[in-house]
């Protein structure tokens, strides 16, 4: 998935953390909610500005970042 049009990084928004479509909702926020046991449907109910594609983009972003970290340590 090409998350580059969904995940944005703006230095003046949320301290430069990766956000979803310029909103003030970070990738880390979404992943934390999911890791705490919320379902994607619950996240979408609590944050009506988000879409299922946004959640998939968070997963893709995290997977890509993990791949880059692992390739540096190899």
Number of C-alpha atoms within 10 A of each C-alpha: 9 9 18 11 10 19 21 19 18 12 10 8 16 14 9 12 18 24 22 24 18 15 14 13 18 22 21 14 14 23 17 12 14 15 10 9 9 14 12 17 12 12 18 17 12 10 12 8 12 17 16 11 12 19 21 15 21 23 17 16 20 15 12 13 12 12 11 11 11 10 9 8 6 5
